[in-house]
């Protein structure tokens, strides 16, 4: 009886996954092809089928909201600059 229950649960789960659809999110756009969190990166993610793009926001030292994953730009520019 327990095996039958697990089998039915697996079948219903599979049917649900196959019919529910998926949402594709581009993490920081498409950073493999273009610099992350740029317009080119976002456009590439959408052109590749992403439904949304995820981006990171930082508050700069002077209170301006900027798109950047890190508070230091070294990882993407190889220049130590604080956001």
LOTOR-719322 format. One record per residue (C-alpha): x, y, z; residue number from 1. Coordinates in nm, 3 decimals, padded with zeros to 5 digits, always signed. Each point is the difference from the previous one (the first is absolute). Example, Ala and Ser with C-alpha at 12.3 -4.5 7.8 and 13.67 -1.06 7.14 Angstrom:
LOTOR-719322
{{+01.230, -00.450, +00.780}, 1}
{{+00.137, +00.344, -00.066}, 2}
//
This chain:
LOTOR-719322
{{+00.000, +00.000, +00.000}, 1}
{{+00.285, +00.243, +00.088}, 2}
{{+00.177, -00.067, -00.334}, 3}
{{-00.322, +00.071, -00.190}, 4}
{{-00.043, +00.327, +00.190}, 5}
{{+00.358, +00.108, -00.080}, 6}
{{-00.046, -00.099, -00.364}, 7}
{{-00.321, +00.204, -00.031}, 8}
{{+00.163, +00.296, +00.172}, 9}
{{+00.292, -00.018, -00.245}, 10}
{{-00.235, -00.020, -00.299}, 11}
{{-00.210, +00.297, +00.116}, 12}
{{+00.315, +00.200, +00.074}, 13}
{{+00.136, -00.074, -00.347}, 14}
{{-00.327, +00.100, -00.165}, 15}
{{-00.006, +00.322, +00.202}, 16}
{{+00.357, +00.089, -00.098}, 17}
{{-00.066, -00.075, -00.366}, 18}
{{-00.314, +00.213, -00.019}, 19}
{{+00.079, +00.290, +00.234}, 20}
{{+00.261, +00.171, -00.217}, 21}
{{+00.315, +00.172, +00.113}, 22}
{{+00.116, +00.355, +00.043}, 23}
{{+00.348, +00.070, -00.133}, 24}
{{+00.197, +00.271, +00.179}, 25}
{{+00.329, +00.137, -00.133}, 26}
{{+00.230, +00.040, +00.300}, 27}
{{+00.164, +00.341, -00.051}, 28}
{{-00.114, -00.018, -00.361}, 29}
{{+00.220, -00.226, -00.213}, 30}
{{+00.344, +00.045, +00.160}, 31}
{{+00.155, -00.279, -00.209}, 32}
{{-00.035, +00.203, -00.322}, 33}
{{+00.011, +00.360, +00.129}, 34}
{{+00.110, +00.188, +00.312}, 35}
{{-00.249, -00.074, +00.275}, 36}
{{-00.287, +00.236, +00.073}, 37}
{{+00.041, +00.202, -00.321}, 38}
{{-00.264, +00.076, -00.261}, 39}
{{+00.178, -00.235, -00.244}, 40}
{{-00.003, -00.276, +00.260}, 41}
{{-00.370, +00.050, +00.075}, 42}
{{-00.092, +00.009, -00.370}, 43}
{{+00.196, -00.320, -00.061}, 44}
{{-00.179, -00.173, +00.288}, 45}
{{-00.340, +00.100, -00.141}, 46}
{{+00.102, -00.104, -00.352}, 47}
{{+00.107, -00.337, +00.141}, 48}
{{-00.344, -00.058, +00.152}, 49}
{{+00.015, +00.150, +00.348}, 50}
{{-00.332, +00.124, +00.136}, 51}
{{+00.168, +00.232, +00.251}, 52}
{{+00.348, +00.119, +00.090}, 53}
{{+00.120, +00.028, +00.357}, 54}
{{+00.222, +00.289, +00.094}, 55}
{{+00.163, +00.126, +00.316}, 56}
{{-00.041, +00.348, +00.142}, 57}
{{+00.248, +00.180, +00.221}, 58}
{{-00.029, +00.337, +00.167}, 59}
{{+00.310, +00.204, -00.088}, 60}
{{+00.192, +00.202, +00.256}, 61}
{{-00.176, +00.315, -00.121}, 62}
{{-00.346, -00.157, +00.027}, 63}
{{-00.058, -00.089, -00.366}, 64}
{{-00.155, -00.338, -00.085}, 65}
{{+00.226, -00.186, -00.247}, 66}
{{-00.011, -00.342, -00.165}, 67}
{{+00.295, -00.198, +00.135}, 68}
{{+00.041, -00.337, +00.168}, 69}
{{+00.300, +00.102, +00.209}, 70}
{{+00.072, +00.312, +00.200}, 71}
{{+00.352, -00.005, -00.149}, 72}
{{+00.038, -00.011, -00.379}, 73}
{{+00.327, -00.198, -00.006}, 74}
{{-00.156, -00.334, -00.101}, 75}
{{-00.140, +00.141, -00.325}, 76}
{{+00.240, +00.288, -00.077}, 77}
{{+00.328, -00.104, +00.171}, 78}
{{+00.000, +00.348, +00.154}, 79}
{{-00.057, +00.059, +00.369}, 80}
{{-00.292, +00.239, -00.001}, 81}
{{-00.261, +00.016, +00.272}, 82}
{{-00.360, +00.042, -00.112}, 83}
//
